[in-house]
């Protein structure tokens, strides 16, 4: 895929991805902001600010005006906040590039944060927190982050605690935005049926004259663990949700290629080892999955499942046994090739639209710091050997880096920590 990457004098990055046979255009504006750029006192402000950016600007005074303008184009639009990145995006017919870019740029640069809307939105966000807490298969991931990283930004939830949300003032948003929403921390990606030169002109017109500004950085993640860790959160449920976390590598580490193949073999499909064992053979789980989450300065492997309450400890032992087997035995060439095809196939199938390409380039430019060709990634994946898989399993699946989070009808004392052996 052809693309152009341009850096303006104020530090802002622009990536354009022409797709002449596509009928749509996607605009993404991303900023290095998120829960890892927060303090304990303002944890949740990145996510809250993202909500408030849709509540009105000088030119578009309320949420209805913004939504109506985008809806009238038949556009798909949203925003997201993660641990390290916040993004605003819209997708529409290619002819409407100028209109969706104007709306996104306006909310990104000129949001007014109306106080009356802010007070109402507090209730919305608290209900969002309540919703996630009522979804134990999602909430168990929050518990796992607490186990892995404790009382530091990497261990805090993106939405923040309720008490923080209720105390936030308009000045908090103004100050946070001033510290983080600056050109050098901003990347704009435009993909689809576009005129590259026209896009550059429009972006330069709106963003090019913004002055350089310093950027508040995030704290480095502290990783310190010498023995397995376990946290059980009691909840009266008909199913127990478990989530293992093993410390692994940051986003730019080349070992992630072998790690992705490893997690695919373990729990990356309906024919994976854990799916076949827990669902097809034992009948104790509906969902089971594994994968690697990577960030700028840390990463972890997660293995998650929702299991029959009465057989929770049995399932824990089965999962750990599967990890140990990968350390001790070479995978077959047949199983290895199947995992590679899953990864390569998913990669290519996931890059069929302007929004998927925009997200791909955003990840490459912001996280990888370079753009890798899809064929280059495929070539690297296909070179991985059974011994590479065993080596990475031996490196990652170690007892002292084992963490387990559980949500279900159990107390901490009900789970025997002696079973945490890998």
Secondary structure as UniProt FT lines:
FT   STRAND          4..7
FT   TURN            9..10
FT   STRAND          13..18
FT   TURN            20..21
FT   STRAND          24..31
FT   HELIX           35..37
FT   TURN            40..44
FT   HELIX           45..52
FT   TURN            53..54
FT   HELIX           63..71
FT   TURN            72..74
FT   STRAND          76..81
FT   STRAND          86..93
FT   HELIX           94..96
FT   HELIX           97..110
FT   HELIX           115..133
FT   HELIX           136..149
FT   HELIX           153..155
FT   HELIX           162..167
FT   HELIX           170..180
FT   HELIX           183..185
FT   STRAND          186..192
FT   HELIX           196..207
FT   TURN            208..209
FT   STRAND          229..234
FT   STRAND          239..247
FT   TURN            251..252
FT   TURN            254..255
FT   HELIX           256..267
FT   TURN            270..271
FT   HELIX           273..274
FT   HELIX           275..281
FT   STRAND          285..294
FT   STRAND          299..308
FT   HELIX           309..311
FT   HELIX           312..328
FT   HELIX           333..349
FT   HELIX           354..363
FT   HELIX           364..368
FT   HELIX           374..382
FT   HELIX           386..396
FT   HELIX           399..401
FT   STRAND          402..408
FT   HELIX           412..414
FT   HELIX           417..419
//
